[in-house]
């Protein structure tokens, strides 16, 4: 059985992320990125369906990081992997101001 085509291609890329949920911040890393969302690894589990904001920072070879880009997202899946958790985050529609930025 063939798998359906994805709406947006995924790109293997590691970036620093911080998920903001109800006043708490959870740091982690991405494993892949697409126009529609990211796959992130964190120490904490966050429930399916939770609306969050995610800061994404590029990490450079000298260990410096870019300014964060904060985007609205929703947790679409969460699974345990070894001693951590892998989360699928779908980006939510952007405000006109953020889209312009």
C-alpha positions, 0 to 999 in steps of 0.5 A: 500500500503506498503512502499518501503524499505529504502536503509539505516536504520535510527537511531533516534539520536540528534547531533549538525550540522552546514550547510555551504552554500555560506559562511554562517553557519546555526546551528541546530540539527539532528533528525535522521541519516543514512548512506545516510543522516540526517534529521536536524532542523534549524531556516532557510529554505534552498532551495531544491537542494542546495549543502552544507557542513554539520558539524556533532558533537556528543553531550555528557551528560556533554554538551561537543561536539566532533570535527566536521566531515564535509561532502558534502551533498545536500538538498533533501527536506525542510518543515516548522515545527512550528517556524523552518524548517526540512531538509532532507540532502543526503550525496554526494560521499566522496573524497578518502581522506575523505573516508579514514579518 
